[in-house]
Amino acid sequence: MANQTDKTGAPALLAPLEQTLRQQLTLHSELLELLKRKRDVLRGNDTKAAIDLCTLEHEKVQKIAELEKQRLNLVADLTLSVDPQAREPIRMAELAEQLGEPARGRLLVLRQQLLEQMKAVHTETGIVRRATETLAKHMHGIVQTIGALSAGVSTYGSRGAFPQSNTAVSTFSATA
């Protein structure tokens, strides 16, 4: 069962690299689903669910970071097995091209799938970020309105907002 990769000594490194890429792909897919749920939760004003999703999201990102370190080490080791004189790791696409089939095809497919999944996560992250910013602006507006009403301010200043000097809010205790 010899193939072209046997001459480089790379087969022992290929299996862990492929497994790492598959794990990254799975985690990015799970992260994408969390981000979609987070967007829906933000829309539905479920604070507890948003906090829980943020916690899960953080865990996924941490695992992805750990796997990325592992992937970088494996690519560096594989680079040295292909080119012992290399001064720095070769990019994965270029590295895959130096391997024989079927390893080359598998690595290139996994790399492309991971890139596509990462782009989808990036897009969804932008959507969630914009939704969060919109929600924060809305909440800021509510706080300003409450502050203005409690201070007796009913007009906007020259900048199109309630004057800051008149919107200071103090706390008070009231019982019914």
Secondary structure, 3 states (H helix, E strand, C coil): CCCHHHHHCCHHHHHHHHHHHHHHHHHHHHHHHHHHHHHHHHHHCCHHHHHHHHHHHHHHHHHHHHHHHHHHHHHHHHHHHHCCCCCCCCCHHHHHHCCCCCHHHHHHHHHHHHHHHHHHHHHHHHHHHHHHHHHHHHHHHHHHHHHHHHHCCCCCCCCCCCCHHHCCCCCCCCCC
